[in-house]
Amino acid sequence: MRHLDAGEVHRHLAYPGLVEALRAVHRDGGMPQTDVKVLSDGANEGNKFVSLISWASGDAIAVKMVGVFPGNAALEPPVPSVQGLVVLFDGKTGAPVASCDGAALTFRKTAADSALGADILARADAEVLLIAGAGGLAPHVIDAHTSVRPGIRKVFIWNRNPEKAQALAARYAGSGREVAAVAALEDALPQADIVSCVTMATEPLVRGALLKPGAHVDLIGAYMPEMREADDDTARRAGRIFVDTRSNSEHSGDIAGPLAAGVIERKDIVADLFDLCSGRHPGRESADQITLYKNVGGGHLDMFTMQYLASRLEI
């Protein structure tokens, strides 16, 4: 069995190819069997260990084992807050095929998931991207979104810690785009064609009242019911909600909150990536429509990404 380290994962999962691979598998396939277990540290509820299993009968099995330890960034020296492994098994024999760095694959998979959603739902003429959050995933989200919308000419980065936003912006010096840290999220929101949130927020950051007509909102954080990245007005103005997968989507505060408040109903979750990529739902229906996409994630996406990685390396 071959193991792929983080460098190999990043090197072989360039965003244009990965986005197209995810599009193809959602267009031509179906949802595998999945299972998720989340354990919390009794001494520190912020620490989680998650196992995700996905099984496409007769094809492949993937298991992701990942620890999420938010306090790692404050250690000396800092340690990545997300670490783990993904293991791919043969779906016909159960034999292990390959393993890889779980954090690297998670970064790539998550960013490509949102980029695929943006490619389908965001306006083709999008020029301004706003990123809320400046952690380890943020640069991947920038790179993935700009790979599907090369016309993006300006990227704003906001973070609660302004120095982190400034440091991330500095990494893009000479990129050919204007990439700048912004001090006030409310000043950048009305300018953004695409708003992507990569945070651990428990209170809404995106105010729907500030969104410009035609904006696309991509919500990646808020993976627990008590977490929120966008307010009820965002869901109200969008009206129709798109998700990568319906499975477990109501576990996210950005779906559960508006549902509980009566702002949306379950029927307003109109399409997932299988619907969008297969053409069963048209996606954006007008230039002024605000589109809201919740990146829920899931073990099936890890499996799809690991399968693509293995195919690239002819494993």
Backbone hydrogen bonds, N-H to C=O, Kabsch-Sander energy under -0.5 kcal/mol:
donor,donor_aa,acceptor,acceptor_aa,energy
2,R,97,V,-1.2
4,L,99,S,-2.4
5,D,3,H,-0.5
9,V,5,D,-2.2
10,H,6,A,-2.6
11,R,7,G,-2.2
12,H,8,E,-2.0
13,L,9,V,-0.9
18,L,14,A,-2.2
19,V,15,Y,-2.9
20,E,16,P,-1.8
21,A,17,G,-2.1
22,L,18,L,-2.5
23,R,19,V,-2.2
24,A,20,E,-2.4
25,V,21,A,-2.2
26,H,22,L,-1.8
27,R,23,R,-1.9
28,D,24,A,-2.5
29,G,25,V,-1.7
33,Q,55,W,-2.2
35,D,53,I,-2.0
37,K,51,S,-2.4
39,L,49,F,-2.8
41,D,44,N,-0.6
41,D,47,N,-2.1
44,N,41,D,-0.6
47,N,44,N,-2.0
48,K,68,V,-2.5
49,F,39,L,-2.4
50,V,66,V,-3.2
51,S,37,K,-2.4
52,L,64,K,-2.6
53,I,35,D,-2.7
54,S,62,A,-2.5
55,W,33,Q,-2.8
56,A,60,A,-2.8
57,S,55,W,-0.8
58,G,91,G,-0.9
59,D,56,A,-2.6
60,A,56,A,-1.5
61,I,89,F,-1.9
62,A,54,S,-2.6
63,V,87,V,-2.3
64,K,52,L,-2.9
65,M,85,L,-2.8
66,V,50,V,-2.8
67,G,83,Q,-3.3
68,V,48,K,-3.0
69,F,67,G,-0.6
69,F,81,S,-3.2
72,N,69,F,-2.2
73,A,70,P,-0.9
74,A,71,G,-1.3
75,L,72,N,-1.6
79,V,72,N,-1.8
83,Q,67,G,-2.0
85,L,65,M,-2.3
86,V,100,C,-1.9
87,V,63,V,-2.7
88,L,98,A,-3.3
89,F,61,I,-3.5
90,D,95,A,-3.2
91,G,59,D,-1.8
94,G,90,D,-2.6
97,V,88,L,-3.4
98,A,88,L,-1.4
99,S,2,R,-2.4
100,C,86,V,-2.0
101,D,4,L,-1.8
102,G,84,G,-3.0
103,A,84,G,-0.5
105,L,101,D,-1.8
106,T,102,G,-2.3
107,F,103,A,-2.5
108,R,104,A,-2.3
109,K,105,L,-3.1
110,T,106,T,-2.7
111,A,107,F,-2.3
112,A,108,R,-2.4
113,D,109,K,-2.3
114,S,110,T,-2.0
115,A,111,A,-2.3
116,L,112,A,-2.5
117,G,113,D,-2.0
118,A,114,S,-2.6
119,D,115,A,-2.6
120,I,116,L,-1.7
121,L,117,G,-2.4
122,A,118,A,-2.5
126,A,123,R,-1.5
129,L,127,E,-0.5
129,L,154,K,-2.6
130,L,194,I,-2.9
131,I,156,F,-3.0
132,A,130,L,-0.5
132,A,196,S,-2.6
133,G,131,I,-0.7
133,G,158,W,-3.5
138,A,135,G,-0.7
140,H,137,L,-0.6
141,V,137,L,-1.9
142,I,138,A,-2.3
143,D,139,P,-2.5
144,A,140,H,-2.7
145,H,141,V,-2.6
146,T,142,I,-2.4
147,S,143,D,-1.1
148,V,144,A,-1.1
148,V,145,H,-0.5
149,R,145,H,-1.7
152,I,149,R,-2.2
153,R,127,E,-2.0
154,K,127,E,-2.0
155,V,178,E,-3.2
156,F,129,L,-2.9
157,I,180,A,-2.2
158,W,131,I,-2.8
164,K,161,N,-1.1
165,A,161,N,-1.3
166,Q,162,P,-2.4
167,A,163,E,-2.4
168,L,164,K,-2.2
169,A,165,A,-2.4
170,A,166,Q,-2.1
171,R,167,A,-1.0
171,R,168,L,-0.7
172,Y,169,A,-1.6
173,A,170,A,-1.5
175,S,172,Y,-2.1
178,E,153,R,-2.5
179,V,177,R,-0.8
180,A,155,V,-2.6
180,A,178,E,-0.5
182,V,157,I,-2.6
185,L,183,A,-0.5
187,D,184,A,-1.0
188,A,184,A,-1.0
189,L,185,L,-2.3
191,Q,188,A,-1.5
192,A,188,A,-0.9
192,A,189,L,-0.9
193,D,128,V,-2.1
194,I,128,V,-2.0
195,V,216,H,-2.9
196,S,130,L,-3.1
196,S,194,I,-0.5
197,C,218,D,-2.7
198,V,132,A,-3.4
198,V,196,S,-0.5
205,L,229,E,-1.7
206,V,229,E,-2.8
207,R,205,L,-0.5
208,G,206,V,-0.7
210,L,207,R,-2.0
211,L,208,G,-1.3
212,K,189,L,-0.6
214,G,288,D,-1.8
215,A,212,K,-1.9
216,H,193,D,-2.4
217,V,291,T,-3.3
218,D,195,V,-3.6
218,D,216,H,-0.5
219,L,217,V,-0.6
219,L,293,Y,-2.6
220,I,197,C,-2.0
220,I,218,D,-0.6
221,G,197,C,-0.7
222,A,199,T,-0.5
227,M,224,M,-1.8
228,R,201,A,-1.1
231,D,206,V,-2.4
234,T,231,D,-0.8
235,A,231,D,-1.1
236,R,232,D,-2.6
237,R,233,D,-2.9
238,A,234,T,-1.9
239,G,235,A,-2.9
240,R,238,A,-2.2
241,I,268,D,-3.5
242,F,292,L,-2.7
243,V,271,A,-2.2
244,D,294,K,-1.6
249,S,246,R,-1.9
251,H,248,N,-1.6
252,S,249,S,-1.4
253,G,224,M,-1.6
255,I,252,S,-1.5
256,A,252,S,-3.5
257,G,253,G,-2.3
259,L,255,I,-1.8
260,A,256,A,-2.6
261,A,257,G,-2.0
262,G,259,L,-1.1
263,V,258,P,-2.0
264,I,258,P,-1.3
268,D,265,E,-2.0
269,I,266,R,-1.7
270,V,241,I,-1.4
270,V,268,D,-1.5
271,A,241,I,-1.0
273,L,244,D,-1.3
276,L,272,D,-2.6
277,C,273,L,-2.9
278,S,274,F,-1.4
279,G,275,D,-0.7
280,R,275,D,-1.4
281,H,275,D,-1.5
284,R,120,I,-0.5
289,Q,286,S,-0.7
291,T,215,A,-2.0
291,T,289,Q,-0.6
292,L,240,R,-0.6
293,Y,217,V,-3.0
293,Y,291,T,-0.5
294,K,242,F,-2.7
295,N,219,L,-2.8
295,N,293,Y,-0.7
296,V,294,K,-1.1
301,L,298,G,-0.9
302,D,298,G,-1.2
303,M,299,G,-2.3
304,F,300,H,-2.6
305,T,301,L,-2.3
306,M,302,D,-2.7
307,Q,303,M,-2.7
308,Y,304,F,-2.1
309,L,305,T,-2.5
310,A,306,M,-2.6
311,S,307,Q,-2.3
312,R,308,Y,-2.2
313,L,309,L,-1.4
314,E,311,S,-0.8
315,I,310,A,-2.7
